[in-house]
Amino acid sequence: MFYSEPVSRLVLADLNPAQHRASTYGEGPLLVIAGAGTGKTKTLAARVAYLIDRGVPPERILLLTFSRRAAQEMLTRAGQLVGRGQASKVWGGTFHAVANRLLRVHGHAVGLPPNFTVLDQSDAADLMNLLRTELGLAETSRRFPKKDTLAAIYSRTVNTNVKLSQVLEVAFPWCADDIEGMRGIFQGYVKRKREQAVLDYDDLLLFWKALLHAPTISDLIAGSFDHVLVDEYQDTNALQADVLVAMRRSIGNITVVGDDAQAIYSFRAATVRNILAFPQQFPGAEIVKLEQNYRSIAPVLAVANAVMSEAHQQYDKELRSRRTGEQRPRLVTCLDETQQAQVVCDRVIQHLEQGIALNRQAVLFRTGHHSDLLEVELTRRNIPFVKYGGLKFIEAAHVKDMLAFLRILENPADDLAWFRVLQLLDGMGPRHAQTVLDQLRGQQGLGEDRPNSPLERFLVERVDAPPAAAEQLDELRHALRDARALGPGQRVERLRHFYDPIFERVYDNAGVRVRDLEQLEQLAGTYATTREFLTDLTLDPPSSTSDLAGSPLLEEDYLILSTIHSAKGCEWDVVHVIHAADGNIPSDMATGNAEEIDEERRLFYVALTRAKDWLHVYFPLRYYHRRRGRSDAHSYAQLTRFISPRVKGLFDLEAVYDEQHSPESTASVSAPVTVDALLNELWAD
């Protein structure tokens, strides 16, 4: 049902009819299909404000997003409409952050201690690697999957709720023969996590789901919220969908916003089926489509609409724009990758001379290495750039070191944190670190009257260690003892007195890396507890490191290079999409079935719809290879299948060839004359 009576004009100001309809929906399930650039954030924020304006207590509204920044932006907008104090009471955050918050309060109902710590994805992979070594699977006569592959298989199995054997058959067929070894690792991984009171990302959702099925607490959890709102619903996985269904079994008010045409994260176990099947999962659901695009000019949308119209499964929609602009997207055919890089640089500079700053332009590509030649050419031409899609802040080794110290203080049973810290000491390799860890865990028969906590044991007892590490062990003992009594920011400062000399010795380019530690210390100082700091940093980390960024640019302007996946949610005045050839777009690794091809089509659609005014798509005719033997040194490409003849007709076509290498130049009239002259010499006197 929809409420027709007027509410605060401020709340509903500037909404188009579809946005107004979605924002003022009343009771029951609602699916908002929000096409690219149609103002979904504005709509969701208006809905939060509308519900509060109608008298729904803000603390009984749950807003789930895929980044903390997205939640903060929506609640800030809602606060501008109904008051910051009201909006701040809304439960807003990522699925994992909300799960963590609920488990801190109610985790006892499913056997969780309140001081559990959360492993990030690389920590989870490291723990699996430890088990891989302990089980002897790293020393077999045949290659066994590495830690990152194991972590990906484990997470996909949990999030899709599909048997391990089926996951291997469909997504990791080259690992199928190793299933027994994986079972041993995964069983040991779960057991080790429980012993150490640590959870990984997947555990947060699993234990939230368990809470919703625990007899003593399930009704309390599900009944805590009158309305649940979900952003980017097309990016949810099967486990998240199960959580939402359980959350709404007694109160059916759920609003989900998303775009099936932008479902591009199946490699993270997300499934487009959730948004396509929403009306079946929540019977009686109303569907509202947002089709008024506020980003792109009409010719860009015409191409995007045509590309998506050929998808197999989708909600039919037609993006419309009132923005003026007559320039049609350009499809530029180049001789090869080298010429593609040259032409992209030419166009970037042309737009810069037209007054479009570099940071209002972006080059998008399917995979990170697709920009290799372009980066060389940009450097040669002195065009500054920043590349997105790299290492996250907390994945940098020096940041992980510092977080390991803090995790020991927060959860002394965290073996992985101990293992990392101990190996920072002189002469302390993996074997010695394991020996010390065994002593701290009480596995060497050193007495029954010892303290229970490994940290307490470390502070009061001597451990067997290499002589080279003895002095540093004492310094570490003093640092941990002092840091226990301090707040988060001061803890980082005290621990850095111990860590900095090690850090400068272990890592190259320490002068650049140290800015990350300074940022970490400053950030920690804004938190009341170390637990909150570690949890927030793990669940919603900063996206980059100063180490990867290099020296600060003298210019503030720089070109954006980004994988298409990392570009989702962004927009630029000018977008250059490179390598629009079959095998690249779509990737030749993702064409095994119709579902994979459809996702690749959606990925191309996401790239196209990032452009506001200018869209250039580049297609190299020839790719060179480094092959052995008598195989060809190059191959000819085919235009991406997503630019069908009908789609191609919506582009302005341009063929750009280097004059010295173009097919036209090689077919010049002088060539036959030269060949004939050479032949005549063979039988001349």
Disulfide bonds with the S-S distance in Angstrom:
none
